[in-house]
Amino acid sequence: MITEIGIVAGEIWHFLDRHGKVTLEELVSGIEKPRELIFMSLGWLAREGHVLVESQDDSYMISLRKKEG
């Protein structure tokens, strides 16, 4: 399972790199994997500091964290 989470995390990273800041629903629609697997992968990326998850109205906005320097 950890391998699948890592693979989907890579797909999320590439999706965000191409599309910039997106809503959680746009991300889920754009990554054709089970919703639960996307959430696990997104949590991993957030915990590692690779993505930002921001609450906005009744949704969440997801984006890559910009590298400093």
mmCIF file as Biopython writes it, N, C-alpha, C and O atoms, coordinates in Angstrom:
data_model
#
loop_
_atom_site.group_PDB
_atom_site.id
_atom_site.type_symbol
_atom_site.label_atom_id
_atom_site.label_alt_id
_atom_site.label_comp_id
_atom_site.label_asym_id
_atom_site.label_entity_id
_atom_site.label_seq_id
_atom_site.pdbx_PDB_ins_code
_atom_site.Cartn_x
_atom_site.Cartn_y
_atom_site.Cartn_z
_atom_site.occupancy
_atom_site.B_iso_or_equiv
_atom_site.auth_seq_id
_atom_site.auth_asym_id
_atom_site.pdbx_PDB_model_num
ATOM 1   N N  . MET A ? 1  ? 0.819   -1.198 0.000   1.0 0.0 1  A 1 
ATOM 2   C CA . MET A ? 1  ? 0.000   0.000  0.000   1.0 0.0 1  A 1 
ATOM 3   C C  . MET A ? 1  ? 0.860   1.258  0.000   1.0 0.0 1  A 1 
ATOM 4   O O  . MET A ? 1  ? 0.508   2.245  -0.646  1.0 0.0 1  A 1 
ATOM 5   N N  . ILE A ? 2  ? 1.983   1.235  0.718   1.0 0.0 2  A 1 
ATOM 6   C CA . ILE A ? 2  ? 2.836   2.419  0.787   1.0 0.0 2  A 1 
ATOM 7   C C  . ILE A ? 2  ? 3.384   2.774  -0.593  1.0 0.0 2  A 1 
ATOM 8   O O  . ILE A ? 2  ? 3.580   3.951  -0.898  1.0 0.0 2  A 1 
ATOM 9   N N  . THR A ? 3  ? 3.630   1.772  -1.422  1.0 0.0 3  A 1 
ATOM 10  C CA . THR A ? 3  ? 4.103   2.029  -2.788  1.0 0.0 3  A 1 
ATOM 11  C C  . THR A ? 3  ? 3.029   2.749  -3.590  1.0 0.0 3  A 1 
ATOM 12  O O  . THR A ? 3  ? 3.330   3.704  -4.306  1.0 0.0 3  A 1 
ATOM 13  N N  . GLU A ? 4  ? 1.781   2.306  -3.480  1.0 0.0 4  A 1 
ATOM 14  C CA . GLU A ? 4  ? 0.670   2.961  -4.190  1.0 0.0 4  A 1 
ATOM 15  C C  . GLU A ? 4  ? 0.512   4.407  -3.731  1.0 0.0 4  A 1 
ATOM 16  O O  . GLU A ? 4  ? 0.287   5.299  -4.550  1.0 0.0 4  A 1 
ATOM 17  N N  . ILE A ? 5  ? 0.629   4.640  -2.437  1.0 0.0 5  A 1 
ATOM 18  C CA . ILE A ? 5  ? 0.517   6.003  -1.901  1.0 0.0 5  A 1 
ATOM 19  C C  . ILE A ? 5  ? 1.618   6.879  -2.486  1.0 0.0 5  A 1 
ATOM 20  O O  . ILE A ? 5  ? 1.369   8.026  -2.857  1.0 0.0 5  A 1 
ATOM 21  N N  . GLY A ? 6  ? 2.825   6.349  -2.571  1.0 0.0 6  A 1 
ATOM 22  C CA . GLY A ? 6  ? 3.945   7.099  -3.137  1.0 0.0 6  A 1 
ATOM 23  C C  . GLY A ? 6  ? 3.752   7.398  -4.614  1.0 0.0 6  A 1 
ATOM 24  O O  . GLY A ? 6  ? 4.068   8.497  -5.070  1.0 0.0 6  A 1 
ATOM 25  N N  . ILE A ? 7  ? 3.240   6.442  -5.360  1.0 0.0 7  A 1 
ATOM 26  C CA . ILE A ? 7  ? 2.996   6.648  -6.791  1.0 0.0 7  A 1 
ATOM 27  C C  . ILE A ? 7  ? 1.952   7.736  -6.996  1.0 0.0 7  A 1 
ATOM 28  O O  . ILE A ? 7  ? 2.132   8.620  -7.833  1.0 0.0 7  A 1 
ATOM 29  N N  . VAL A ? 8  ? 0.869   7.679  -6.243  1.0 0.0 8  A 1 
ATOM 30  C CA . VAL A ? 8  ? -0.185  8.690  -6.374  1.0 0.0 8  A 1 
ATOM 31  C C  . VAL A ? 8  ? 0.325   10.049 -5.893  1.0 0.0 8  A 1 
ATOM 32  O O  . VAL A ? 8  ? -0.060  11.077 -6.450  1.0 0.0 8  A 1 
ATOM 33  N N  . ALA A ? 9  ? 1.169   10.073 -4.887  1.0 0.0 9  A 1 
ATOM 34  C CA . ALA A ? 9  ? 1.769   11.335 -4.443  1.0 0.0 9  A 1 
ATOM 35  C C  . ALA A ? 9  ? 2.536   11.980 -5.596  1.0 0.0 9  A 1 
ATOM 36  O O  . ALA A ? 9  ? 2.474   13.196 -5.780  1.0 0.0 9  A 1 
ATOM 37  N N  . GLY A ? 10 ? 3.252   11.179 -6.362  1.0 0.0 10 A 1 
ATOM 38  C CA . GLY A ? 10 ? 3.954   11.694 -7.532  1.0 0.0 10 A 1 
ATOM 39  C C  . GLY A ? 10 ? 2.991   12.233 -8.573  1.0 0.0 10 A 1 
ATOM 40  O O  . GLY A ? 10 ? 3.257   13.266 -9.189  1.0 0.0 10 A 1 
ATOM 41  N N  . GLU A ? 11 ? 1.879   11.548 -8.777  1.0 0.0 11 A 1 
ATOM 42  C CA . GLU A ? 11 ? 0.868   12.021 -9.730  1.0 0.0 11 A 1 
ATOM 43  C C  . GLU A ? 11 ? 0.275   13.349 -9.276  1.0 0.0 11 A 1 
ATOM 44  O O  . GLU A ? 11 ? 0.039   14.241 -10.091 1.0 0.0 11 A 1 
ATOM 45  N N  . ILE A ? 12 ? 0.035   13.478 -7.972  1.0 0.0 12 A 1 
ATOM 46  C CA . ILE A ? 12 ? -0.484  14.731 -7.426  1.0 0.0 12 A 1 
ATOM 47  C C  . ILE A ? 12 ? 0.519   15.858 -7.655  1.0 0.0 12 A 1 
ATOM 48  O O  . ILE A ? 12 ? 0.143   16.947 -8.089  1.0 0.0 12 A 1 
ATOM 49  N N  . TRP A ? 13 ? 1.783   15.600 -7.366  1.0 0.0 13 A 1 
ATOM 50  C CA . TRP A ? 13 ? 2.825   16.614 -7.535  1.0 0.0 13 A 1 
ATOM 51  C C  . TRP A ? 13 ? 2.863   17.086 -8.983  1.0 0.0 13 A 1 
ATOM 52  O O  . TRP A ? 13 ? 2.904   18.290 -9.237  1.0 0.0 13 A 1 
ATOM 53  N N  . HIS A ? 14 ? 2.849   16.154 -9.937  1.0 0.0 14 A 1 
ATOM 54  C CA . HIS A ? 14 ? 2.885   16.519 -11.354 1.0 0.0 14 A 1 
ATOM 55  C C  . HIS A ? 14 ? 1.627   17.284 -11.764 1.0 0.0 14 A 1 
ATOM 56  O O  . HIS A ? 14 ? 1.708   18.237 -12.540 1.0 0.0 14 A 1 
ATOM 57  N N  . PHE A ? 15 ? 0.472   16.878 -11.253 1.0 0.0 15 A 1 
ATOM 58  C CA . PHE A ? 15 ? -0.782  17.570 -11.562 1.0 0.0 15 A 1 
ATOM 59  C C  . PHE A ? 15 ? -0.711  19.013 -11.083 1.0 0.0 15 A 1 
ATOM 60  O O  . PHE A ? 15 ? -1.061  19.933 -11.822 1.0 0.0 15 A 1 
ATOM 61  N N  . LEU A ? 16 ? -0.260  19.215 -9.850  1.0 0.0 16 A 1 
ATOM 62  C CA . LEU A ? 16 ? -0.167  20.567 -9.300  1.0 0.0 16 A 1 
ATOM 63  C C  . LEU A ? 16 ? 0.897   21.391 -10.021 1.0 0.0 16 A 1 
ATOM 64  O O  . LEU A ? 16 ? 0.731   22.600 -10.184 1.0 0.0 16 A 1 
ATOM 65  N N  . ASP A ? 17 ? 1.966   20.769 -10.446 1.0 0.0 17 A 1 
ATOM 66  C CA . ASP A ? 17 ? 3.011   21.458 -11.188 1.0 0.0 17 A 1 
ATOM 67  C C  . ASP A ? 17 ? 2.459   21.989 -12.512 1.0 0.0 17 A 1 
ATOM 68  O O  . ASP A ? 17 ? 2.830   23.078 -12.949 1.0 0.0 17 A 1 
ATOM 69  N N  . ARG A ? 18 ? 1.579   21.226 -13.146 1.0 0.0 18 A 1 
ATOM 70  C CA . ARG A ? 18 ? 0.967   21.635 -14.422 1.0 0.0 18 A 1 
ATOM 71  C C  . ARG A ? 18 ? -0.168  22.639 -14.242 1.0 0.0 18 A 1 
ATOM 72  O O  . ARG A ? 18 ? -0.318  23.552 -15.053 1.0 0.0 18 A 1 
ATOM 73  N N  . HIS A ? 19 ? -0.969  22.478 -13.185 1.0 0.0 19 A 1 
ATOM 74  C CA . HIS A ? 19 ? -2.200  23.263 -13.041 1.0 0.0 19 A 1 
ATOM 75  C C  . HIS A ? 19 ? -2.143  24.373 -11.997 1.0 0.0 19 A 1 
ATOM 76  O O  . HIS A ? 19 ? -3.048  25.206 -11.946 1.0 0.0 19 A 1 
ATOM 77  N N  . GLY A ? 20 ? -1.126  24.405 -11.182 1.0 0.0 20 A 1 
ATOM 78  C CA . GLY A ? 20 ? -1.057  25.428 -10.125 1.0 0.0 20 A 1 
ATOM 79  C C  . GLY A ? 20 ? -2.034  25.124 -9.006  1.0 0.0 20 A 1 
ATOM 80  O O  . GLY A ? 20 ? -2.327  23.961 -8.728  1.0 0.0 20 A 1 
ATOM 81  N N  . LYS A ? 21 ? -2.533  26.159 -8.369  1.0 0.0 21 A 1 
ATOM 82  C CA . LYS A ? 21 ? -3.452  26.003 -7.236  1.0 0.0 21 A 1 
ATOM 83  C C  . LYS A ? 21 ? -4.808  25.517 -7.736  1.0 0.0 21 A 1 
ATOM 84  O O  . LYS A ? 21 ? -5.380  26.100 -8.657  1.0 0.0 21 A 1 
ATOM 85  N N  . VAL A ? 22 ? -5.319  24.451 -7.130  1.0 0.0 22 A 1 
ATOM 86  C CA . VAL A ? 22 ? -6.605  23.872 -7.529  1.0 0.0 22 A 1 
ATOM 87  C C  . VAL A ? 22 ? -7.430  23.570 -6.288  1.0 0.0 22 A 1 
ATOM 88  O O  . VAL A ? 22 ? -6.905  23.504 -5.176  1.0 0.0 22 A 1 
ATOM 89  N N  . THR A ? 23 ? -8.740  23.385 -6.496  1.0 0.0 23 A 1 
ATOM 90  C CA . THR A ? 23 ? -9.585  22.951 -5.387  1.0 0.0 23 A 1 
ATOM 91  C C  . THR A ? 23 ? -9.365  21.458 -5.158  1.0 0.0 23 A 1 
ATOM 92  O O  . THR A ? 23 ? -8.852  20.752 -6.026  1.0 0.0 23 A 1 
ATOM 93  N N  . LEU A ? 24 ? -9.755  21.002 -3.997  1.0 0.0 24 A 1 
ATOM 94  C CA . LEU A ? 24 ? -9.647  19.578 -3.692  1.0 0.0 24 A 1 
ATOM 95  C C  . LEU A ? 24 ? -10.440 18.761 -4.704  1.0 0.0 24 A 1 
ATOM 96  O O  . LEU A ? 24 ? -9.978  17.709 -5.147  1.0 0.0 24 A 1 
ATOM 97  N N  . GLU A ? 25 ? -11.624 19.231 -5.074  1.0 0.0 25 A 1 
ATOM 98  C CA . GLU A ? 25 ? -12.447 18.502 -6.045  1.0 0.0 25 A 1 
ATOM 99  C C  . GLU A ? 25 ? -11.800 18.456 -7.423  1.0 0.0 25 A 1 
ATOM 100 O O  . GLU A ? 25 ? -11.890 17.439 -8.111  1.0 0.0 25 A 1 
ATOM 101 N N  . GLU A ? 26 ? -11.149 19.543 -7.837  1.0 0.0 26 A 1 
ATOM 102 C CA . GLU A ? 26 ? -10.434 19.536 -9.117  1.0 0.0 26 A 1 
ATOM 103 C C  . GLU A ? 26 ? -9.304  18.524 -9.090  1.0 0.0 26 A 1 
ATOM 104 O O  . GLU A ? 26 ? -9.065  17.826 -10.076 1.0 0.0 26 A 1 
ATOM 105 N N  . LEU A ? 27 ? -8.613  18.442 -7.969  1.0 0.0 27 A 1 
ATOM 106 C CA . LEU A ? 27 ? -7.529  17.475 -7.826  1.0 0.0 27 A 1 
ATOM 107 C C  . LEU A ? 27 ? -8.062  16.051 -7.911  1.0 0.0 27 A 1 
ATOM 108 O O  . LEU A ? 27 ? -7.512  15.221 -8.636  1.0 0.0 27 A 1 
ATOM 109 N N  . VAL A ? 28 ? -9.125  15.770 -7.177  1.0 0.0 28 A 1 
ATOM 110 C CA . VAL A ? 28 ? -9.708  14.426 -7.171  1.0 0.0 28 A 1 
ATOM 111 C C  . VAL A ? 28 ? -10.213 14.057 -8.567  1.0 0.0 28 A 1 
ATOM 112 O O  . VAL A ? 28 ? -10.063 12.914 -8.999  1.0 0.0 28 A 1 
ATOM 113 N N  . SER A ? 29 ? -10.808 15.019 -9.270  1.0 0.0 29 A 1 
ATOM 114 C CA . SER A ? 29 ? -11.292 14.766 -10.630 1.0 0.0 29 A 1 
ATOM 115 C C  . SER A ? 29 ? -10.146 14.566 -11.611 1.0 0.0 29 A 1 
ATOM 116 O O  . SER A ? 29 ? -10.265 13.796 -12.564 1.0 0.0 29 A 1 
ATOM 117 N N  . GLY A ? 30 ? -9.041  15.257 -11.379 1.0 0.0 30 A 1 
ATOM 118 C CA . GLY A ? 30 ? -7.908  15.196 -12.302 1.0 0.0 30 A 1 
ATOM 119 C C  . GLY A ? 30 ? -7.014  13.992 -12.130 1.0 0.0 30 A 1 
ATOM 120 O O  . GLY A ? 30 ? -6.290  13.619 -13.053 1.0 0.0 30 A 1 
ATOM 121 N N  . ILE A ? 31 ? -7.053  13.380 -10.964 1.0 0.0 31 A 1 
ATOM 122 C CA . ILE A ? 31 ? -6.251  12.184 -10.686 1.0 0.0 31 A 1 
ATOM 123 C C  . ILE A ? 31 ? -7.214  11.010 -10.672 1.0 0.0 31 A 1 
ATOM 124 O O  . ILE A ? 31 ? -8.052  10.907 -9.777  1.0 0.0 31 A 1 
ATOM 125 N N  . GLU A ? 32 ? -7.107  10.150 -11.626 1.0 0.0 32 A 1 
ATOM 126 C CA . GLU A ? 32 ? -8.065  9.049  -11.746 1.0 0.0 32 A 1 
ATOM 127 C C  . GLU A ? 32 ? -7.650  7.854  -10.885 1.0 0.0 32 A 1 
ATOM 128 O O  . GLU A ? 32 ? -7.270  6.794  -11.383 1.0 0.0 32 A 1 
ATOM 129 N N  . LYS A ? 33 ? -7.741  8.071  -9.586  1.0 0.0 33 A 1 
ATOM 130 C CA . LYS A ? 33 ? -7.448  7.052  -8.577  1.0 0.0 33 A 1 
ATOM 131 C C  . LYS A ? 33 ? -8.545  7.130  -7.527  1.0 0.0 33 A 1 
ATOM 132 O O  . LYS A ? 33 ? -9.281  8.115  -7.476  1.0 0.0 33 A 1 
ATOM 133 N N  . PRO A ? 34 ? -8.665  6.100  -6.685  1.0 0.0 34 A 1 
ATOM 134 C CA . PRO A ? 34 ? -9.679  6.165  -5.620  1.0 0.0 34 A 1 
ATOM 135 C C  . PRO A ? 34 ? -9.462  7.381  -4.704  1.0 0.0 34 A 1 
ATOM 136 O O  . PRO A ? 34 ? -8.334  7.710  -4.337  1.0 0.0 34 A 1 
ATOM 137 N N  . ARG A ? 35 ? -10.555 8.024  -4.356  1.0 0.0 35 A 1 
ATOM 138 C CA . ARG A ? 35 ? -10.545 9.228  -3.522  1.0 0.0 35 A 1 
ATOM 139 C C  . ARG A ? 35 ? -9.736  9.028  -2.236  1.0 0.0 35 A 1 
ATOM 140 O O  . ARG A ? 35 ? -8.952  9.894  -1.849  1.0 0.0 35 A 1 
ATOM 141 N N  . GLU A ? 36 ? -9.933  7.887  -1.581  1.0 0.0 36 A 1 
ATOM 142 C CA . GLU A ? 36 ? -9.240  7.618  -0.320  1.0 0.0 36 A 1 
ATOM 143 C C  . GLU A ? 36 ? -7.728  7.562  -0.525  1.0 0.0 36 A 1 
ATOM 144 O O  . GLU A ? 36 ? -6.971  8.039  0.320   1.0 0.0 36 A 1 
ATOM 145 N N  . LEU A ? 37 ? -7.284  6.984  -1.639  1.0 0.0 37 A 1 
ATOM 146 C CA . LEU A ? 37 ? -5.856  6.895  -1.937  1.0 0.0 37 A 1 
ATOM 147 C C  . LEU A ? 37 ? -5.287  8.289  -2.210  1.0 0.0 37 A 1 
ATOM 148 O O  . LEU A ? 37 ? -4.168  8.597  -1.799  1.0 0.0 37 A 1 
ATOM 149 N N  . ILE A ? 38 ? -6.051  9.119  -2.895  1.0 0.0 38 A 1 
ATOM 150 C CA . ILE A ? 38 ? -5.628  10.503 -3.138  1.0 0.0 38 A 1 
ATOM 151 C C  . ILE A ? 38 ? -5.483  11.237 -1.813  1.0 0.0 38 A 1 
ATOM 152 O O  . ILE A ? 38 ? -4.519  11.978 -1.624  1.0 0.0 38 A 1 
ATOM 153 N N  . PHE A ? 39 ? -6.422  11.046 -0.893  1.0 0.0 39 A 1 
ATOM 154 C CA . PHE A ? 39 ? -6.345  11.716 0.407   1.0 0.0 39 A 1 
ATOM 155 C C  . PHE A ? 39 ? -5.123  11.253 1.199   1.0 0.0 39 A 1 
ATOM 156 O O  . PHE A ? 39 ? -4.448  12.067 1.830   1.0 0.0 39 A 1 
ATOM 157 N N  . MET A ? 40 ? -4.837  9.954  1.170   1.0 0.0 40 A 1 
ATOM 158 C CA . MET A ? 40 ? -3.652  9.453  1.879   1.0 0.0 40 A 1 
ATOM 159 C C  . MET A ? 40 ? -2.383  10.055 1.293   1.0 0.0 40 A 1 
ATOM 160 O O  . MET A ? 40 ? -1.488  10.466 2.032   1.0 0.0 40 A 1 
ATOM 161 N N  . SER A ? 41 ? -2.303  10.108 -0.021  1.0 0.0 41 A 1 
ATOM 162 C CA . SER A ? 41 ? -1.125  10.648 -0.698  1.0 0.0 41 A 1 
ATOM 163 C C  . SER A ? 41 ? -0.986  12.144 -0.452  1.0 0.0 41 A 1 
ATOM 164 O O  . SER A ? 41 ? 0.122   12.641 -0.251  1.0 0.0 41 A 1 
ATOM 165 N N  . LEU A ? 42 ? -2.097  12.858 -0.466  1.0 0.0 42 A 1 
ATOM 166 C CA . LEU A ? 42 ? -2.085  14.285 -0.201  1.0 0.0 42 A 1 
ATOM 167 C C  . LEU A ? 42 ? -1.623  14.558 1.232   1.0 0.0 42 A 1 
ATOM 168 O O  . LEU A ? 42 ? -0.860  15.492 1.475   1.0 0.0 42 A 1 
ATOM 169 N N  . GLY A ? 43 ? -2.079  13.756 2.160   1.0 0.0 43 A 1 
ATOM 170 C CA . GLY A ? 43 ? -1.641  13.890 3.544   1.0 0.0 43 A 1 
ATOM 171 C C  . GLY A ? 43 ? -0.143  13.678 3.691   1.0 0.0 43 A 1 
ATOM 172 O O  . GLY A ? 43 ? 0.523   14.395 4.437   1.0 0.0 43 A 1 
ATOM 173 N N  . TRP A ? 44 ? 0.375   12.709 2.990   1.0 0.0 44 A 1 
ATOM 174 C CA . TRP A ? 44 ? 1.818   12.429 3.000   1.0 0.0 44 A 1 
ATOM 175 C C  . TRP A ? 44 ? 2.575   13.652 2.474   1.0 0.0 44 A 1 
ATOM 176 O O  . TRP A ? 44 ? 3.534   14.106 3.098   1.0 0.0 44 A 1 
ATOM 177 N N  . LEU A ? 45 ? 2.141   14.183 1.322   1.0 0.0 45 A 1 
ATOM 178 C CA . LEU A ? 45 ? 2.808   15.347 0.747   1.0 0.0 45 A 1 
ATOM 179 C C  . LEU A ? 45 ? 2.719   16.558 1.674   1.0 0.0 45 A 1 
ATOM 180 O O  . LEU A ? 45 ? 3.684   17.310 1.806   1.0 0.0 45 A 1 
ATOM 181 N N  . ALA A ? 46 ? 1.579   16.745 2.307   1.0 0.0 46 A 1 
ATOM 182 C CA . ALA A ? 46 ? 1.413   17.874 3.234   1.0 0.0 46 A 1 
ATOM 183 C C  . ALA A ? 46 ? 2.327   17.712 4.438   1.0 0.0 46 A 1 
ATOM 184 O O  . ALA A ? 46 ? 2.975   18.669 4.862   1.0 0.0 46 A 1 
ATOM 185 N N  . ARG A ? 47 ? 2.380   16.518 4.984   1.0 0.0 47 A 1 
ATOM 186 C CA . ARG A ? 47 ? 3.218   16.264 6.160   1.0 0.0 47 A 1 
ATOM 187 C C  . ARG A ? 47 ? 4.698   16.470 5.852   1.0 0.0 47 A 1 
ATOM 188 O O  . ARG A ? 47 ? 5.459   16.939 6.699   1.0 0.0 47 A 1 
ATOM 189 N N  . GLU A ? 48 ? 5.096   16.114 4.633   1.0 0.0 48 A 1 
ATOM 190 C CA . GLU A ? 48 ? 6.485   16.279 4.215   1.0 0.0 48 A 1 
ATOM 191 C C  . GLU A ? 48 ? 6.794   17.718 3.795   1.0 0.0 48 A 1 
ATOM 192 O O  . GLU A ? 48 ? 7.945   18.043 3.504   1.0 0.0 48 A 1 
ATOM 193 N N  . GLY A ? 49 ? 5.778   18.575 3.762   1.0 0.0 49 A 1 
ATOM 194 C CA . GLY A ? 49 ? 5.985   19.970 3.437   1.0 0.0 49 A 1 
ATOM 195 C C  . GLY A ? 49 ? 6.043   20.288 1.956   1.0 0.0 49 A 1 
ATOM 196 O O  . GLY A ? 49 ? 6.527   21.353 1.571   1.0 0.0 49 A 1 
ATOM 197 N N  . HIS A ? 50 ? 5.555   19.378 1.115   1.0 0.0 50 A 1 
ATOM 198 C CA . HIS A ? 50 ? 5.609   19.583 -0.332  1.0 0.0 50 A 1 
ATOM 199 C C  . HIS A ? 50 ? 4.399   20.318 -0.877  1.0 0.0 50 A 1 
ATOM 200 O O  . HIS A ? 50 ? 4.486   20.947 -1.932  1.0 0.0 50 A 1 
ATOM 201 N N  . VAL A ? 51 ? 3.266   20.254 -0.177  1.0 0.0 51 A 1 
ATOM 202 C CA . VAL A ? 51 ? 2.062   20.940 -0.641  1.0 0.0 51 A 1 
ATOM 203 C C  . VAL A ? 51 ? 1.470   21.768 0.489   1.0 0.0 51 A 1 
ATOM 204 O O  . VAL A ? 51 ? 1.704   21.516 1.671   1.0 0.0 51 A 1 
ATOM 205 N N  . LEU A ? 52 ? 0.696   22.764 0.081   1.0 0.0 52 A 1 
ATOM 206 C CA . LEU A ? 52 ? -0.080  23.564 1.019   1.0 0.0 52 A 1 
ATOM 207 C C  . LEU A ? 52 ? -1.540  23.197 0.847   1.0 0.0 52 A 1 
ATOM 208 O O  . LEU A ? 52 ? -2.023  23.067 -0.278  1.0 0.0 52 A 1 
ATOM 209 N N  . VAL A ? 53 ? -2.237  23.031 1.947   1.0 0.0 53 A 1 
ATOM 210 C CA . VAL A ? 53 ? -3.671  22.763 1.936   1.0 0.0 53 A 1 
ATOM 211 C C  . VAL A ? 53 ? -4.311  23.897 2.729   1.0 0.0 53 A 1 
ATOM 212 O O  . VAL A ? 53 ? -4.095  24.024 3.934   1.0 0.0 53 A 1 
ATOM 213 N N  . GLU A ? 54 ? -5.105  24.724 2.036   1.0 0.0 54 A 1 
ATOM 214 C CA . GLU A ? 54 ? -5.700  25.894 2.658   1.0 0.0 54 A 1 
ATOM 215 C C  . GLU A ? 54 ? -7.220  25.803 2.609   1.0 0.0 54 A 1 
ATOM 216 O O  . GLU A ? 54 ? -7.797  25.474 1.572   1.0 0.0 54 A 1 
ATOM 217 N N  . SER A ? 55 ? -7.860  26.092 3.728   1.0 0.0 55 A 1 
ATOM 218 C CA . SER A ? 55 ? -9.316  26.119 3.774   1.0 0.0 55 A 1 
ATOM 219 C C  . SER A ? 55 ? -9.807  27.372 3.075   1.0 0.0 55 A 1 
ATOM 220 O O  . SER A ? 55 ? -9.320  28.472 3.338   1.0 0.0 55 A 1 
ATOM 221 N N  . GLN A ? 56 ? -10.787 27.198 2.171   1.0 0.0 56 A 1 
ATOM 222 C CA . GLN A ? 56 ? -11.369 28.344 1.474   1.0 0.0 56 A 1 
ATOM 223 C C  . GLN A ? 56 ? -12.855 28.092 1.302   1.0 0.0 56 A 1 
ATOM 224 O O  . GLN A ? 56 ? -13.264 27.163 0.606   1.0 0.0 56 A 1 
ATOM 225 N N  . ASP A ? 57 ? -13.655 28.927 1.940   1.0 0.0 57 A 1 
ATOM 226 C CA . ASP A ? 57 ? -15.109 28.781 1.922   1.0 0.0 57 A 1 
ATOM 227 C C  . ASP A ? 57 ? -15.483 27.374 2.384   1.0 0.0 57 A 1 
ATOM 228 O O  . ASP A ? 57 ? -15.168 26.990 3.510   1.0 0.0 57 A 1 
ATOM 229 N N  . ASP A ? 58 ? -16.149 26.607 1.532   1.0 0.0 58 A 1 
ATOM 230 C CA . ASP A ? 58 ? -16.561 25.254 1.918   1.0 0.0 58 A 1 
ATOM 231 C C  . ASP A ? 58 ? -15.705 24.180 1.240   1.0 0.0 58 A 1 
ATOM 232 O O  . ASP A ? 58 ? -16.134 23.034 1.106   1.0 0.0 58 A 1 
ATOM 233 N N  . SER A ? 59 ? -14.496 24.556 0.815   1.0 0.0 59 A 1 
ATOM 234 C CA . SER A ? 59 ? -13.607 23.624 0.131   1.0 0.0 59 A 1 
ATOM 235 C C  . SER A ? 59 ? -12.179 23.820 0.629   1.0 0.0 59 A 1 
ATOM 236 O O  . SER A ? 59 ? -11.944 24.525 1.610   1.0 0.0 59 A 1 
ATOM 237 N N  . TYR A ? 60 ? -11.255 23.206 -0.040  1.0 0.0 60 A 1 
ATOM 238 C CA . TYR A ? 60 ? -9.833  23.358 0.242   1.0 0.0 60 A 1 
ATOM 239 C C  . TYR A ? 60 ? -9.116  23.671 -1.050  1.0 0.0 60 A 1 
ATOM 240 O O  . TYR A ? 60 ? -9.470  23.152 -2.108  1.0 0.0 60 A 1 
ATOM 241 N N  . MET A ? 61 ? -8.095  24.531 -0.965  1.0 0.0 61 A 1 
ATOM 242 C CA . MET A ? 61 ? -7.231  24.840 -2.092  1.0 0.0 61 A 1 
ATOM 243 C C  . MET A ? 61 ? -5.906  24.127 -1.868  1.0 0.0 61 A 1 
ATOM 244 O O  . MET A ? 61 ? -5.337  24.164 -0.776  1.0 0.0 61 A 1 
ATOM 245 N N  . ILE A ? 62 ? -5.431  23.483 -2.913  1.0 0.0 62 A 1 
ATOM 246 C CA . ILE A ? 62 ? -4.203  22.698 -2.841  1.0 0.0 62 A 1 
ATOM 247 C C  . ILE A ? 62 ? -3.187  23.301 -3.800  1.0 0.0 62 A 1 
ATOM 248 O O  . ILE A ? 62 ? -3.525  23.625 -4.938  1.0 0.0 62 A 1 
ATOM 249 N N  . SER A ? 63 ? -1.945  23.454 -3.351  1.0 0.0 63 A 1 
ATOM 250 C CA . SER A ? 63 ? -0.893  23.965 -4.221  1.0 0.0 63 A 1 
ATOM 251 C C  . SER A ? 63 ? 0.452   23.420 -3.765  1.0 0.0 63 A 1 
ATOM 252 O O  . SER A ? 63 ? 0.615   22.980 -2.627  1.0 0.0 63 A 1 
ATOM 253 N N  . LEU A ? 64 ? 1.418   23.460 -4.691  1.0 0.0 64 A 1 
ATOM 254 C CA . LEU A ? 64 ? 2.782   23.088 -4.329  1.0 0.0 64 A 1 
ATOM 255 C C  . LEU A ? 64 ? 3.370   24.185 -3.464  1.0 0.0 64 A 1 
ATOM 256 O O  . LEU A ? 64 ? 3.100   25.367 -3.679  1.0 0.0 64 A 1 
ATOM 257 N N  . ARG A ? 65 ? 4.167   23.798 -2.492  1.0 0.0 65 A 1 
ATOM 258 C CA . ARG A ? 65 ? 4.874   24.774 -1.672  1.0 0.0 65 A 1 
ATOM 259 C C  . ARG A ? 65 ? 6.044   25.301 -2.504  1.0 0.0 65 A 1 
ATOM 260 O O  . ARG A ? 65 ? 6.815   24.520 -3.062  1.0 0.0 65 A 1 
ATOM 261 N N  . LYS A ? 66 ? 6.170   26.609 -2.582  1.0 0.0 66 A 1 
ATOM 262 C CA . LYS A ? 66 ? 7.240   27.222 -3.354  1.0 0.0 66 A 1 
ATOM 263 C C  . LYS A ? 66 ? 8.559   27.063 -2.604  1.0 0.0 66 A 1 
ATOM 264 O O  . LYS A ? 66 ? 8.634   27.274 -1.394  1.0 0.0 66 A 1 
ATOM 265 N N  . LYS A ? 67 ? 9.602   26.685 -3.354  1.0 0.0 67 A 1 
ATOM 266 C CA . LYS A ? 67 ? 10.926  26.594 -2.748  1.0 0.0 67 A 1 
ATOM 267 C C  . LYS A ? 67 ? 11.471  27.994 -2.509  1.0 0.0 67 A 1 
ATOM 268 O O  . LYS A ? 67 ? 11.316  28.891 -3.338  1.0 0.0 67 A 1 
ATOM 269 N N  . GLU A ? 68 ? 12.101  28.156 -1.380  1.0 0.0 68 A 1 
ATOM 270 C CA . GLU A ? 68 ? 12.686  29.449 -1.043  1.0 0.0 68 A 1 
ATOM 271 C C  . GLU A ? 68 ? 14.113  29.475 -1.568  1.0 0.0 68 A 1 
ATOM 272 O O  . GLU A ? 68 ? 14.810  28.461 -1.551  1.0 0.0 68 A 1 
ATOM 273 N N  . GLY A ? 69 ? 14.542  30.643 -2.034  1.0 0.0 69 A 1 
ATOM 274 C CA . GLY A ? 69 ? 15.926  30.777 -2.452  1.0 0.0 69 A 1 
ATOM 275 C C  . GLY A ? 69 ? 16.036  31.000 -3.852  1.0 0.0 69 A 1 
ATOM 276 O O  . GLY A ? 69 ? 17.145  31.135 -4.369  1.0 0.0 69 A 1 
#
